[in-house]
């Protein structure tokens, strides 16, 4: 365990930055972030165990097309997104996308050290300066929160278009290492790093009290007022084994083992899964991208996964190639009406897509 944690710590500082290779094949099968195991938060004596589920990722099926709804050009102007294309280098890229109730977009733009606000058609509305980063943004109800840097303890609140509150994530005064934000209806859930003693996992989920910054272990991210969900790899099992858990935020109510199987020409390619975690939630469930590859070294790309809160069959489908945006923290977002958005960075700027069928 000590050796594994040391490796994770070495990776923490760079897991948000994209490897800027100007190619549509920038998807990678190696995890770019620390591994997170299923949390050891308290569980009910006998949670309902649903039948194991195998999700097939077939390379014989072409990626599905998503519908482009917004384009924001790259450049130095306020109305443009911060991005510089280069070969064999690592640069800050738009790191996160959040959607407000009116359908406008808030984008973490670390190259320009700001949160940029654009209308649904890509018109520039405003910008909020951020001294460091920013690396993540998430809505909790109508309130926008900002993570200025990965691994720091500070979370910033936004009110009336300005940074209004600094929250220091802590456990009884001990500052913690925040890796990411996950919004909810009224609960701010964070990913905490180095939380083995406090939360039972290198990455673990915790709710944060906005008034004090005190964290409380959570068995998942909020998908409705009283229902929470989590998605994490199982320990001491094959790499492709994950677990979906439904809870009341503290005790596990239901759990389901999921195995990913990569196939080509009817042949099992012995799937390997890069690290994954909840990217965004809504009142109806959570969405994420699953990074798959064959253990023989065959790159496979990413699959979109949506898991309903009611436990019905997940949606699992191959997404288009990602351009430069492959390692940004939160490039999936869910609108207030349930519409799913994905931001994709190409040479000319930032393209925002909507999942077909929404």
N, C-alpha and C positions, 0 to 999 in steps of 0.2 A: 504493500500500500504506500509506503514512504517513497519508494522509487517512482511509482505512478504519479504521485502528487508532485514530485519534483519536476517530472516531465511536463505536467500540466502547467505548472507555474512558469516554465520557460516559454510556453506557447502563449500565455495570456496576453502579453503586450501587443501581439501582432495579429490576433485572430480576426480583427475587423477589417483589415486592409486588403484590398483586392490585388492580386498579381496582375499588373496592367499589361497583359499581352494582347495586342490588338487583333484578336481573332475570335470568331464566334464559337470556338471550341475551348473556351477558357474554363469550362466546367471541370471540376476535379473530383477525384474519388477519395482523396485523403482528407481526414478531418482537419479543419483549420482552427479549431477551438478546443478547449479542454473537454475531456470526457465528463459526462454527467451520469451518475448512476441514479437508480430509483431511490427517492428519499426514504429515510427511516422514520418519517413522522408517524405518530401514533395511528394505528389502524384498528378498525372494529374487530371484535373477536372472530367473526365469520363473514367477511365480505362475499358477495355473490361472485362466483368465478364463471365468467362466460366462456363458451367453447373457444378454443384457439382458432385464430384466423390467419390464413395465408394470403398475402397480397402478391399477385403476379405482375412483374414488370417485364413486358415482352419487348425485346429490341426489334422484333419484326413489325411492330406497329409504329407508324410515324408519329412524331410529336404533334399534339393538338395545337391549333392556332388560337391565340387569345386576340381580342379586338383592341386595337390601339385607340385610346380616347383622348390622350393629351401628349403634347410634345413640348419640352422646355429646352431650348438650345443651350449649348455650353459656351461660356465666354466670361468676360470680365465685368459686364454690365450688371446692375442690380437685378434686371429682369432675366438674367441668364444663370444657369447652374454652374457651380465651380467644378471644373474638371480639365485636366491636361493629359492628353493622350501621349504615351511614350512606349518604348520597347524595352523589355528587360528591366523594369523598375517598379517600385511600389509607391503609390501616391494616395493621398486622401481622396475618397470618392463619396458621393452622396450615400449616407450610411443608413438612413431609416426613412420610412414613409408612414404618416398618420393621416387619417381622413376625419374631418370634422363633420358635425351633423348636417351642415349645409352643403356637403359634398366637395368642399375645397381641400387642398392638399397642404400639409405641413411637412417640409423635407429638411432633414438634418444635412447641412452643407458644410462639412468640416474644412474644406479648402478655403472658404470665405469666412469661417468661424461665425456661423449664423444659423438660425432657423428661418428658412425661406417659406413664405406663404403665397401659394398660387391658387387661382380659381380653378374650377373643374375643367375649364378650357385652356388652361396654361397661362392665363394673364397674371402678371406679377402684382401682388397686393401689398406686401409689406415684408420686412425682415427684422428679426430680433437678434442683436449681437450676442455672442456667447464667447467668453474669454478662451475656453479650451474646448476642442472638439467642434461641434457636438457629435455624439456617437449614437444616440437613440432618442426617440420621441414616442410618447404613447398618451392616449386619452383615457381618463377615468371619468366617465360621465361627460360633462362639459369642460372638465379641467385638463389642460395639457401639461404634461411633465416632460422634463428634458434631462438626459444623462450627458453631462459635459465630457466625461472621459471614462473609459473602461478601467475598472479596477479601483476607482476612487470611491469615497463614501458619499459624495455630494450628489443630491438630486435637486433640480430646480423646478419650481412651479411657475406657470405663466398665467397672468391675469391682465385683462384689458390690453393685450398686445405687448406686455412687458414682463421681464423676469421679476417675480414678486416675492419669492420665498426660497430660502435655501434649507433643504432638509438633509441632515447628516444621518445616514443609515447606521445604526449602532445596536449593540446588545448590552444594555445597562452601561452605556457610556463608551464601550469599546467599539471603535470605528470598524466598519466592515467593507468588503470589496464587492461593489456592485458591478455585475457583468451586463445587465440588460434590464429593460422595463417591459412589463406586460400589463396593459390596461384592463379595466373591467368596468362594470356598472358603477360600483362605489368602492372597490378595493384596488389599491395599487400593489401589484405583485412584482417582486424583483427576483432576478437570478443572482445569487450570492456565491462568490468564489471563496475557496479556502474555508468552507463551513463544516468541516468534518466533525468538530467537537460540538458545534452549536446545532446543526441541522442534519447531520448524518450523511453528508455527501459532499464531494468536492464542489460540484455545482448543486445548489439546492434552491428551492422556492421558498419565499417568505413574504408575508404582507408587511407593509410599512405604515406606521402611524404617521400621517403628515404633520401632526402637531409636535411630536417628540422625536421622530425618526426611529423609534424602537421597532425592531423586527419581531415577528411572531412566525414560527414555522407554519407553512401551509402545505396541504397535500395536493395542491394544484393551483391553476389559474382560474379566475372567475369567468364562467360562461353564462351564468344567470345569477339572480339574486342569492340563491341558496345552493347552487350547484357549481362545483369546481372540477377541473380535469387536469391530468398530467400525462406526459408521454415521455418515456425514458428507457434506455437500454437496461436489460436485465443483467445482473452480475452472474458470473460462473455459468454462462450459457453461450451458445454460438453467437457470433457477431450480429446475425440478422434477427435475433430475438429481442423484441421490445415489449413494453407493457403500457396499455392504456388504462388509466384509473379514473373513476368517477368518485367524488367525495363531497362531503358537506364543508370542505375547507380544512377539516381536522382529521376526521375518520374516513377511511376508505369504505365506500358502499359497494362498488362493483369493480372488477378488474378483468382485463382480457389480454392474453398473450397474442402478439402479432409477429409473424415471420414474413420477411420479404424474400421473394424468390425471383432472381433474374434469369430470364429464359431467352434463347435464340435458336431458331430452327428446331424447336421442341427439346432442346438440351438445357439442362440446369447448369448455370455458369458458376455455381458456388458463390453466392452473393456476399459481398462485403458492404457494410453500411458505414458511411462517414457519420460523425456526430451530428445529431439533430435535436431540436427542441421546439417547443411551441413558438411560432412566429407571431400569431395574432389570434385573438378570440372574438367571439360575438355571443349574442344571447342563444344562438343555436348550436354552438360547438367551437372547435378550434381548427386552424389551418396551419400547415407547415410545408416545407419542401424536404424531401428525403433524398439524400445524396447516395447513389448506388454505383457499384463497380463490381467486376468479376475478379475473383481471387487470382486468376491467371494473368492479371494486369490489364484486362480489357476495360477501358473507361466506358461508362454507360450514361452519365448525366444525372438529371434530377427528375423526380416525380412529385407532382402536386398531390397532397393528401388533405382531405377535409373529413373530420370525424364529428358526427352529430352528437349533441349532448344527450339525446335519447337512446343512444346505443345502437342505432340502426347501422346498416352497412356503410363503411367509409367510401368516399370517392377517392379513386387512386388513378392518376393519369399522367402521362409523360408531358413535360412542359417544353416549350421551345428553348433553343440554346440561349445562354444568358449574357453574352458579351462581357463587359468589364465588371459587372455588378455581382459576380458570383459569391463574394465573401462578405458583402455588407450584412449588417446585423438584421435589419428588419425591412426587407424589400417586399414583403407581403403585408397587406393591410386590408381590413374589413370595414366597409362603410356602415353607417347607422342603419341603412336599409338592408344590410346583409350582402351587398355587392362586394366582390373580392377583387382587389387591385394588386398589380405587380409592377414594380419599376425596374426598368432595364436600361443600362447605360451603354450607349454605342459611341462611335467616334464623333458624331454630330451633336450629341446631347442626351438628355434623359427622356425616355419614352415610357409612358404609363399605359398599362394595358388593363382591360377588364376581362375576367374569365367569361368565356362564351357560355351562354345558357343562363346567365344571371339576369 
